[in-house]
């Protein structure tokens, strides 16, 4: 049976899931507290105590995050349409909120996004989710899978994680030019360092997309590579996240010592399916973490 704490967290998780599913809808205190089955008279304090953000601030940040991704990913939608989707009645109100949060106007962000400022601005949202997302994994969540070798295109990110967004933007632009789509070309991230190394400049990650197309000098700094095949412990993460550190810690600290397995000489990595985030709701993105085994 679930403990009282697990039940409480599950109800709060239900509130977050409802927000993810209904960013276009009514997310006021009455609605969200009813979804979580908490009293509306106390829920605003419970939510703030759990996540460090008020419900209103959390919803606003979640909507602005989606809006920023839509602005950066495609020019098909107008700023006005994106503003309406974010819950603003007028584009100027959206522009003021966007500039206050990200330090850029929506049109400026669309042209040249400052991803470092973006990461900082959305830090409270990630921190809020991570406070509850102390997800309890167990051995049944891990499967051992024989993985085939996968040819990939790689763009290396070396240095401060605050600049990671710009690397993703360059890689996304290259993938679009190469006509690679998330539906046919899954994306991978190979983690070559800790998420928060002691020295920010030591952060290291490879961004990859599955493809067997020829990659030549003209594609630089993108290069061809391969994710080696072999046995892997695979942990499926429940929902999209920018922080897989809790899942990685579980694999290394808990699962691996108890399993009797030994890690292979290749970094831990993740695969995202349906990775076109602006068009696919966060709850529909499948994230799997792979720990290569001998």
RARAUR-V232858 format. One record per residue. PSI is psi in radians with two decimals (NA if undefined). BURIAL is b if it has 16 or more other C-alpha atoms within 10 Angstrom, else e. D_LAST is the distance of its C-alpha to the last C-alpha in Angstrom with 2 decimals. Layout:
psi: [PSI/PSI]
burial: [BURIAL/BURIAL]
d_last: [D_LAST/D_LAST]
This chain:
psi: [2.57/2.54/2.90/-0.66/-0.75/-0.68/-0.75/-0.82/-0.63/-0.64/-0.70/-0.67/-0.66/-0.66/-0.78/-0.71/-0.70/-0.71/-0.80/-0.70/-0.37/0.71/-0.39/-0.12/-2.86/2.03/0.79/3.08/-0.76/-0.79/-0.88/-0.66/-0.61/-0.70/-0.71/-0.09/0.73/2.74/2.30/-0.39/-0.37/-0.27/-0.66/-0.60/-0.67/-0.76/-0.83/-0.68/-0.62/-0.76/-0.17/0.18/2.57/2.79/-0.76/-0.79/-0.71/-0.85/-0.74/-0.79/-0.72/-0.72/-0.71/-0.60/-0.83/-0.74/-0.72/-0.67/-0.67/-0.72/-0.74/-0.49/-0.50/2.58/0.30/-0.71/2.48/2.80/-0.64/-0.80/-0.73/-0.66/-0.77/-0.73/-0.51/0.03/0.26/2.40/-0.37/2.51/-0.57/-0.59/-0.71/-0.77/-0.71/-0.80/-0.69/-0.80/-0.70/-0.64/-0.78/-0.12/0.20/2.65/2.77/-0.72/-0.65/-0.70/-0.72/-0.68/-0.79/1.39/2.38/1.64/-0.47/-0.83/-0.60/-0.80/-0.74/-0.76/-0.59/0.07/-0.77/-0.56/-0.80/-0.74/-0.69/-0.83/-0.66/-0.44/-0.63/-0.52/0.67/1.18/2.33/1.91/2.73/3.09/-0.44/-0.31/-0.17/2.30/2.67/2.20/2.46/2.02/2.26/2.71/2.49/1.99/2.40/2.78/2.40/2.37/2.07/2.41/2.11/2.11/-2.97/2.24/-0.39/-0.33/0.13/-0.63/-0.68/-0.63/-0.76/-0.71/-0.76/-0.74/-0.65/-0.75/-0.70/-0.77/-0.66/-0.73/-0.56/0.01/0.68/2.30/2.63/-0.53/-0.54/-0.28/1.56/2.64/2.65/2.68/2.15/2.05/1.91/0.06/3.07/2.78/-0.63/1.35/2.80/-0.63/2.08/-0.59/-0.23/-0.04/2.40/2.20/2.56/2.24/2.23/2.71/2.40/2.18/2.55/0.26/2.59/2.40/2.04/-2.94/-0.53/-0.31/-0.13/2.49/0.08/2.39/2.85/2.58/-2.97/2.42/2.00/2.59/3.01/-3.06/2.41/2.50/2.21/2.15/2.05/2.19/2.31/1.55/2.86/2.51/2.66/-0.02/1.74/0.15/-0.75/-0.67/-0.73/-0.71/-0.71/-0.79/-0.81/-0.76/-0.64/-0.96/-0.85/-0.86/-0.62/-0.35/-0.40/0.01/2.90/2.47/2.49/2.86/1.11/2.47/2.78/2.53/2.88/2.75/2.30/2.28/2.61/0.99/0.15/1.41/-0.78/-0.53/-0.30/2.16/2.58/-0.63/-0.18/-0.03/2.23/2.14/2.20/2.35/2.26/2.16/1.84/2.36/2.70/NA]
burial: [e/e/e/e/e/e/e/e/b/e/b/b/b/b/b/b/b/b/b/b/e/e/b/e/e/e/b/e/e/e/e/b/b/e/b/b/e/b/e/b/e/e/b/b/e/b/b/b/e/b/b/b/b/b/b/e/e/b/b/b/b/b/b/b/b/b/b/b/b/b/b/b/b/e/e/e/e/e/b/b/e/b/b/b/b/b/b/b/e/e/b/e/e/b/b/e/b/b/e/e/b/b/b/b/b/b/e/e/b/b/e/e/b/b/b/b/b/b/b/e/b/b/e/b/b/b/e/b/b/b/e/e/e/e/e/e/b/e/e/e/e/b/e/e/e/e/b/e/e/e/b/b/b/b/b/b/b/b/e/b/b/b/b/b/b/b/b/b/b/e/b/b/e/b/b/e/e/e/e/b/b/b/e/e/b/b/b/b/b/b/b/b/e/e/b/e/e/e/e/e/e/b/b/b/b/b/b/b/b/b/b/e/e/e/b/e/e/e/e/e/e/b/b/b/b/e/b/e/e/e/b/b/b/b/b/b/b/e/e/b/b/e/e/b/e/e/b/b/e/b/b/e/e/e/b/b/e/e/e/e/e/e/b/e/e/e/e/b/b/b/b/b/b/b/b/b/b/b/e/e/b/b/e/b/b/b/b/b/b/b/b/b/b/e]
d_last: [35.76/35.19/36.52/39.46/37.33/34.81/37.81/39.39/36.31/35.97/39.57/39.03/35.98/38.32/40.66/38.05/36.95/40.63/41.13/38.22/39.75/43.32/43.55/46.53/48.27/50.14/47.98/50.72/50.64/52.18/49.74/46.49/47.69/48.65/45.18/43.68/46.48/47.71/51.31/52.30/54.35/51.34/48.46/49.05/48.73/45.70/43.94/44.83/43.85/40.40/39.58/41.88/43.56/46.46/45.93/48.12/46.17/42.81/44.09/45.70/42.52/40.50/43.19/43.46/39.72/39.91/43.08/41.60/38.67/41.26/43.37/40.61/39.01/42.12/45.86/46.71/47.79/50.66/50.57/53.15/50.99/47.98/50.34/51.55/48.04/47.37/50.39/52.97/56.45/57.20/55.27/56.92/55.65/52.11/52.54/53.73/50.84/48.32/49.86/50.05/46.36/44.86/47.65/48.18/50.28/48.54/49.85/48.70/45.22/45.08/46.05/44.07/41.90/41.30/37.72/37.73/40.73/39.17/36.11/38.47/40.86/38.28/36.67/38.80/37.54/33.85/34.69/36.66/33.89/31.37/33.84/33.65/30.17/28.76/27.01/26.01/22.58/21.40/18.51/20.28/19.89/16.10/14.73/11.39/11.97/11.10/12.32/14.32/14.71/17.65/20.37/21.88/24.80/24.04/26.49/25.37/26.93/27.38/29.80/31.57/30.13/33.78/33.86/30.85/33.26/34.93/31.67/31.02/34.62/34.33/31.21/32.92/35.98/34.05/32.34/35.76/37.29/34.56/35.34/31.84/32.04/29.68/30.37/29.01/26.70/24.27/23.72/20.65/20.50/17.78/18.37/18.36/20.47/21.78/24.25/27.07/26.47/29.21/30.56/30.93/30.70/27.08/25.90/23.49/22.23/21.86/23.79/22.80/24.28/23.10/25.48/25.88/29.34/30.20/30.02/32.39/34.13/36.37/33.51/32.72/31.32/29.10/26.80/24.53/20.77/17.67/14.89/12.01/10.95/7.85/6.78/8.32/10.35/13.80/16.86/20.15/22.73/26.28/28.30/28.29/27.85/27.82/25.97/22.44/22.22/22.88/20.05/17.57/19.07/18.64/14.90/14.45/17.44/17.70/14.97/11.89/13.97/15.46/12.52/11.05/7.48/5.82/5.85/4.73/8.13/9.99/12.52/13.04/15.46/17.95/19.82/23.49/25.41/29.19/28.88/32.55/33.25/37.04/37.60/35.08/35.62/32.94/32.50/31.66/28.74/25.34/22.67/19.00/16.47/12.86/10.08/7.00/3.79/0.00]
